[in-house]
Amino acid sequence: IEKIKTYKDNMEKLYQDYVYEHYPDLLKQGETNIKVINNINEYAGDNKVLFFIIDGLRLELWSTVRNLFEENQYFIENDRQYCLSMIPSITSISRTGLVTGKTFHSLVNEKEQSKFSFSLLNEEKHIKKIYPNKSVVFKIGGLKDLEGLLDKKADMYVFIYSEGDKLFHATEDLLGKSIEPILRNLIDEIIYRVKEHDDMLIVF
């Protein structure tokens, strides 16, 4: 197992270096999530923020998720702001980019300048570093973990829903309807939990 992990880390490093050196245009701020984060910061000062990330959610299922939110009177304000979550598409770096708006380029530069000592892949520490004046709680898990997360007192909640990862990756277009009940249960639970906090902004 250790040999496999070492091999995986080495391959990811090679990929990171390749993208960093050969595709600088993909790392520009306008192509990444930083523009969305800047908009969120306008609201975040007076509100608690819940970043709810579904690991492995396929684009084809997004319309279902959106419709479910809109049924509950939640509307997407930035629907035209499509962007890359992060380049390269290594899961932990992508999720760091979603919450911090940091580009891969900036993360590499900060690491090279020794602005942080922890791993480039440690998303929880990156999130806490980028929001030093806010209390942050971070959790990866299933729906049962969401309740415990929101019970904690914090300014910012980061929840990565990992239960459906394999299922969402495997879903074909024809099976989209069969996934809808799972997504409905997920969205209903999010909304139920968030309604207990009337000053909370959902970033989905």
C-alpha positions as CSV (number, residue, x, y, z in Angstrom):
1,I,0.0,0.0,0.0
2,E,2.8,2.4,0.8
3,K,4.5,1.7,-2.5
4,I,1.2,2.4,-4.3
5,K,0.7,5.7,-2.4
6,T,4.3,6.8,-3.2
7,Y,3.8,6.0,-6.9
8,K,0.5,7.9,-6.9
9,D,2.1,10.9,-5.2
10,N,5.0,10.9,-7.7
11,M,2.6,10.7,-10.7
12,E,0.5,13.6,-9.4
13,K,3.6,15.7,-8.9
14,L,4.7,15.0,-12.5
15,Y,1.2,16.0,-13.7
16,Q,1.2,19.1,-11.6
17,D,4.6,20.2,-12.9
18,Y,3.6,19.5,-16.5
19,V,0.4,21.6,-16.3
20,Y,2.2,24.4,-14.4
21,E,4.9,24.7,-17.0
22,H,2.9,24.1,-20.2
23,Y,-0.6,25.5,-19.7
24,P,-0.3,28.9,-17.9
25,D,-3.5,30.2,-19.6
26,L,-5.6,27.7,-17.8
27,L,-4.3,29.1,-14.5
28,K,-5.5,32.7,-15.0
29,Q,-7.9,34.0,-12.4
30,G,-10.7,34.5,-15.0
31,E,-10.8,30.8,-15.7
32,T,-10.9,29.6,-12.2
33,N,-13.2,29.7,-9.2
34,I,-11.7,32.9,-7.7
35,K,-14.3,35.1,-9.5
36,V,-17.1,33.2,-7.7
37,I,-15.3,33.4,-4.3
38,N,-15.0,37.2,-4.7
39,N,-18.7,37.5,-5.2
40,I,-19.4,35.3,-2.1
41,N,-17.2,37.5,0.0
42,E,-19.6,40.3,-0.6
43,Y,-22.2,38.4,1.4
44,A,-20.1,36.4,3.8
45,G,-19.3,39.3,6.2
46,D,-22.8,39.2,7.9
47,N,-23.6,35.5,7.2
48,K,-22.4,32.1,8.1
49,V,-21.4,30.2,5.0
50,L,-21.9,26.5,4.2
51,F,-19.7,25.2,1.4
52,F,-21.4,22.0,0.4
53,I,-19.4,20.0,-2.2
54,I,-20.6,16.8,-3.8
55,D,-17.6,14.7,-4.6
56,G,-17.9,13.2,-8.1
57,L,-21.1,14.9,-9.2
58,R,-21.5,14.6,-12.9
59,L,-22.5,17.7,-14.9
60,E,-25.5,15.8,-16.3
61,L,-27.0,15.6,-12.8
62,W,-26.6,19.4,-12.1
63,S,-29.9,20.3,-13.7
64,T,-31.6,17.9,-11.3
65,V,-29.8,19.5,-8.3
66,R,-30.7,23.0,-9.4
67,N,-34.4,22.1,-10.0
68,L,-34.6,20.6,-6.5
69,F,-33.2,23.8,-4.9
70,E,-35.5,25.9,-6.9
71,E,-38.5,23.9,-5.8
72,N,-37.5,25.0,-2.3
73,Q,-37.2,28.7,-3.3
74,Y,-33.4,28.7,-3.5
75,F,-32.2,30.3,-6.7
76,I,-28.8,30.2,-8.3
77,E,-27.5,33.8,-8.7
78,N,-24.3,33.0,-10.6
79,D,-25.6,30.5,-13.1
80,R,-23.7,32.1,-16.0
81,Q,-20.3,32.0,-14.2
82,Y,-19.0,28.7,-15.4
83,C,-15.4,28.1,-14.4
84,L,-12.8,25.5,-13.7
85,S,-12.7,24.4,-10.1
86,M,-9.0,24.0,-10.2
87,I,-6.2,22.8,-12.5
88,P,-4.9,20.1,-12.3
89,S,-8.0,18.0,-11.6
90,I,-6.5,16.3,-8.5
91,T,-9.4,15.9,-6.1
92,S,-7.9,17.7,-3.0
93,I,-6.5,20.6,-5.1
94,S,-9.8,21.0,-6.9
95,R,-11.7,21.2,-3.6
96,T,-9.2,23.6,-2.2
97,G,-9.8,25.8,-5.3
98,L,-13.6,25.6,-4.9
99,V,-13.5,27.0,-1.3
100,T,-10.5,29.3,-1.4
101,G,-10.5,30.6,-5.0
102,K,-6.7,29.9,-5.0
103,T,-5.3,28.9,-8.4
104,F,-2.9,26.0,-8.7
105,H,-0.3,28.5,-9.8
106,S,-0.6,30.5,-6.6
107,L,-0.5,27.4,-4.4
108,V,2.7,26.2,-6.1
109,N,4.3,29.7,-5.8
110,E,3.4,29.9,-2.1
111,K,4.8,26.5,-1.4
112,E,8.0,27.3,-3.2
113,Q,8.3,30.5,-1.2
114,S,7.7,28.6,2.1
115,K,4.5,30.5,2.9
116,F,3.1,27.2,4.3
117,S,4.8,24.1,5.6
118,F,2.0,21.6,5.2
119,S,1.2,19.5,2.1
120,L,0.0,21.1,-1.1
121,L,-2.9,18.5,-0.9
122,N,-4.0,19.4,2.7
123,E,-7.3,21.2,1.9
124,E,-8.4,21.8,5.4
125,K,-5.2,23.7,6.3
126,H,-5.4,25.7,3.1
127,I,-9.0,26.7,3.9
128,K,-8.1,27.8,7.4
129,K,-5.1,29.7,6.2
130,I,-7.1,31.7,3.6
131,Y,-9.8,32.7,6.2
132,P,-7.6,33.4,9.3
133,N,-10.3,35.7,10.9
134,K,-13.1,33.2,10.7
135,S,-13.6,30.0,12.6
136,V,-13.8,27.1,10.1
137,V,-15.0,23.6,10.6
138,F,-14.3,21.0,7.9
139,K,-15.7,17.5,7.3
140,I,-15.7,14.8,4.7
141,G,-18.5,12.2,5.0
142,G,-22.1,11.2,4.6
143,L,-25.4,12.9,5.5
144,K,-25.2,11.7,9.1
145,D,-22.0,13.8,9.5
146,L,-23.8,17.0,8.3
147,E,-25.9,17.3,11.4
148,G,-22.9,17.1,13.7
149,L,-21.0,19.6,11.6
150,L,-23.7,22.3,11.8
151,D,-24.2,21.8,15.5
152,K,-20.7,23.3,16.0
153,K,-20.3,27.1,16.4
154,A,-18.4,28.5,13.5
155,D,-18.4,31.2,10.8
156,M,-17.7,28.9,8.0
157,Y,-18.7,25.2,7.4
158,V,-17.1,23.1,4.7
159,F,-18.8,19.8,4.0
160,I,-17.7,17.4,1.4
161,Y,-20.3,14.8,0.6
162,S,-18.5,11.6,-0.3
163,E,-21.2,9.0,0.0
164,G,-22.3,9.1,-3.6
165,D,-18.9,9.4,-5.2
166,K,-18.8,6.0,-6.9
167,L,-22.4,6.1,-7.9
168,F,-22.2,9.6,-9.5
169,H,-19.1,8.6,-11.4
170,A,-20.8,5.5,-12.8
171,T,-24.1,7.1,-13.8
172,E,-25.0,7.0,-17.5
173,D,-27.4,9.5,-19.0
174,L,-30.2,6.9,-19.1
175,L,-29.9,6.3,-15.4
176,G,-30.2,10.0,-14.4
177,K,-33.8,9.6,-13.4
178,S,-33.0,6.7,-11.1
179,I,-30.5,8.9,-9.2
180,E,-33.1,11.7,-8.7
181,P,-34.6,10.2,-5.5
182,I,-31.1,10.0,-4.0
183,L,-30.4,13.6,-4.9
184,R,-33.8,14.7,-3.6
185,N,-33.1,13.1,-0.2
186,L,-29.7,14.9,-0.1
187,I,-31.1,18.3,-1.0
188,D,-34.0,18.0,1.4
189,E,-31.7,17.1,4.2
190,I,-29.4,20.1,3.4
191,I,-32.3,22.5,3.4
192,Y,-33.8,21.0,6.5
193,R,-30.5,21.5,8.4
194,V,-29.8,25.0,7.0
195,K,-33.2,26.3,7.8
196,E,-32.2,26.0,11.5
197,H,-29.7,28.7,10.7
198,D,-31.5,31.7,9.2
199,D,-28.2,33.6,8.7
200,M,-26.5,30.9,6.6
201,L,-25.5,31.2,2.9
202,I,-25.3,28.0,1.0
203,V,-22.4,27.7,-1.6
204,F,-23.2,24.5,-3.4
